[in-house]
Every structure is written in structure tokens, then in C-alpha cells.
Amino acid sequence: MIDTGSLIVAIVYAGIMSRAKGHNFLSHRTGLDVAKGIAFLPLFLLAISILHAPLLETLFESNKLILSMAGTVALLALLEDR
């Protein structure tokens, strides 16, 4: 469920960003937006898991690839030098 939700959120995010930035949906930028968008749902669920403990268990039982990608995006965001 979390995996499917993450993919749906990623595709919707990429669509919104392609329209907002005015670039073609089938492009390199869209791929990067999908990679960013796939992290939203797992990170959001991790943030609110303090309110509902079984949510954390469900998150850790989901696809490890999605969770790993979310962690990588979060780590790179922390390390980004502006």
C-alpha cells in the first residue's frame, strides 16, 4: 500500500512540477522530480508515526527500495550546500 501510494504521489508531483516549470513531461527533469516525489509519503508517514505506532511497523514492512530512496533523498537534502 505504501509502495503504490509513493509511486502515485511521485507521478502526481512530477506532473505538477512539469506544468509549473513549463518543461516536457517526458524529460530528464521529470525523472528527477519522480525521485524527489517518491520520498514524500514515506517521510511524511515517518514524521507522523509518533501519533500511531502501528504506522511505523507498516512503514518498515513496506518495500525496502522505496524506504531507501526516501532516506537517500532526505540525506542529500540535508547535505545540500547552498
C-alpha positions as CSV (number, residue, x, y, z in Angstrom):
1,M,0.0,0.0,0.0
2,I,2.8,2.4,0.9
3,D,4.7,1.5,-2.2
4,T,1.8,2.1,-4.5
5,G,0.9,5.4,-2.7
6,S,4.5,6.5,-3.0
7,L,4.5,5.9,-6.7
8,I,1.2,7.7,-7.2
9,V,2.5,10.7,-5.2
10,A,5.7,10.7,-7.2
11,I,3.9,10.8,-10.5
12,V,1.5,13.5,-9.4
13,Y,4.4,15.6,-8.0
14,A,6.3,15.2,-11.3
15,G,3.2,16.2,-13.3
16,I,2.7,19.3,-11.1
17,M,6.3,20.3,-11.3
18,S,6.5,19.8,-15.1
19,R,3.5,22.1,-15.5
20,A,4.8,24.7,-13.0
21,K,8.3,24.7,-14.6
22,G,7.0,24.6,-18.1
23,H,9.1,21.6,-19.3
24,N,8.1,18.5,-21.2
25,F,6.7,15.7,-19.0
26,L,8.9,13.1,-20.8
27,S,12.3,14.6,-19.8
28,H,15.3,14.2,-17.6
29,R,13.8,16.8,-15.1
30,T,10.7,14.7,-14.7
31,G,12.8,11.7,-13.7
32,L,14.5,13.8,-11.0
33,D,11.1,15.1,-9.9
34,V,9.8,11.5,-9.6
35,A,12.9,10.6,-7.5
36,K,12.1,13.6,-5.2
37,G,8.4,12.9,-5.1
38,I,8.8,9.2,-4.2
39,A,10.2,10.3,-0.8
40,F,7.2,12.4,0.3
41,L,4.9,9.7,1.5
42,P,7.4,7.5,3.5
43,L,8.9,10.6,5.1
44,F,5.5,12.0,5.9
45,L,4.4,8.7,7.5
46,L,7.7,8.6,9.4
47,A,7.1,12.0,10.8
48,I,3.5,11.3,12.0
49,S,4.3,7.7,13.2
50,I,4.8,9.2,16.7
51,L,1.0,9.6,16.8
52,H,0.2,6.0,15.7
53,A,2.8,3.3,16.5
54,P,1.4,0.6,14.1
55,L,2.1,3.1,11.3
56,L,5.8,2.8,11.9
57,E,5.6,-1.0,11.7
58,T,3.7,-0.8,8.4
59,L,6.3,1.6,7.0
60,F,9.1,-0.8,7.8
61,E,7.3,-3.7,6.3
62,S,6.9,-1.9,3.0
63,N,9.2,-2.2,0.1
64,K,12.8,-1.5,1.2
65,L,13.7,0.2,-2.1
66,I,11.0,2.9,-1.6
67,L,12.2,3.5,2.0
68,S,15.8,3.5,0.9
69,M,15.1,6.1,-1.8
70,A,13.3,8.3,0.7
71,G,16.2,8.1,3.1
72,T,18.7,8.9,0.3
73,V,16.6,12.0,-0.8
74,A,16.4,13.2,2.8
75,L,20.1,12.7,3.3
76,L,21.0,14.5,0.1
77,A,18.7,17.4,1.1
78,L,20.5,17.7,4.4
79,L,23.9,17.7,2.8
80,E,23.0,20.1,0.0
81,D,25.3,23.2,0.1
82,R,23.5,26.4,-0.8
